[in-house]
Amino acid sequence: MNQSFELKAEKRSSLGTAPSRRMRKEGKIPAVVYGGGTAPADVILSHNAVLRSLENEAFYSHVLSIDVDGKKEEVLLKDVHRHPNGTHILHLDFLRVGADTKIRKLVPIHFVGEDTAPGIKLGGQLIHSMNSVEIVCLVKDLPEFIEVDLSNLDLGETFHLTDIKLAKGMQIAELLQGGDHDQSVAVIHKARGASADEEVAAEPEAE
């Protein structure tokens, strides 16, 4: 994980609905930092700073540094509460973590090798069944993303959770529930309609 994120925050003294509304009108967001054997802390963040950070995919799966009035803590983003219109952030939840904290975290999937997959070359249609996977690991081992190589996927074949190659110390949460939870990650279906060869065969011969 070569990226780093640091958020500036200040302690929040006024709680309740009315103070929260005033805060949001001033371009700020209420948030809570909890866990780590320490009492939860109510803090205030800049809405624009948070919005810019949320545009980066890595922000959701990285260990973040939050500076509360000069005191830094390492945290993970646990929840984002958005306004129904989707343009405003209403509240954030952060979990305190240490390097040896074991966590469950959704990590985005990056697909590679799609263009060279045999099934695609044969005219198949690629379907992504999921775009993220929940990983169980220590905080220090948390990846920015999981790479899934589809370059060997043939027509009619399915890439499953058990086909994902993980680094040592990482597990897929779904598979911990048993072998019957081996879900599809991607599949190449035969494209609808006749293939090019079939269309040529169906044409009448020239006299």
Residue, then its C-alpha position, 0 to 999 in steps of 0.5 A: m500500500n503505497q498511498s497514504f491519507e491523512l484527515k484533519a479533524e477537531k473535537r466535537s463539543s455540541l451533539g444533537t440534530a440542531p448542531s449537526r444541521r448547522m455544522r453541515k451548512e458550514g461545510k463540515i461533517p460530524a463523525v465518530v471514531y471508535g474501537g481500540g479499547t478507547a471511548p468513542a470520540d465525536v469529531i468534525l471534518s471538512h466536507n470538501a476534503v472528505l469528498r475529494s478523498l472518497e473519489n479515490e478508490a483506495f480511500y475505502s480500503h486503506v489504513l487512514s491517519i486521522d489528526v484530531d487536534g494534533k493527536k494522530e490515530e490510525v483508522l479504517l473507514k467503516d461507514v459513509h452515511r450519504h444524503p438520499n440525493g447522493t451528493h452530500i456526506l452526512h456522517l462518517d464512522f471510523l474504526r481505530v486499528g493497529a498493525d496487528t488488528k485482524i479485520r474483515k474489509l471489502v476490497p475492490i477487484h481489478f480485472v486483468g487479461e480480459d481482452t486476451a481471454p480465449g472465450i472473448k476471442l471466440g466471441g463470448q460475453l464477459i459478465h462480472s458477478m462481483n466487483s469487490v470481495e471481503i477479505v480477512c487479514l491483519v491490518k498490515d496485510l490489507p491490500e489496496f485491491i485484489e487482482v483477478d487474471l482472466s487471461n485463461l478463461d474460456l467460453g462457458e467457463t467461470f472464475h470462482l472465489t477459490d480461483i483468486k490467488l491471495a498473499k499469505g495471511m489473507q482469507i476470503a470471508e465467504l469461503l470461511q463459511g464452507g465450500d458451498h459458498d464458492q461464488s462466481v466472480a466472472v463468467i464468459h457466456k456464449a454471445r446471443g445469436a448465431s456465431a460468424d461461422e454459423e451465419v456463413a454456413a447458413e448462406p446459400e451457395a452461389e450458382 
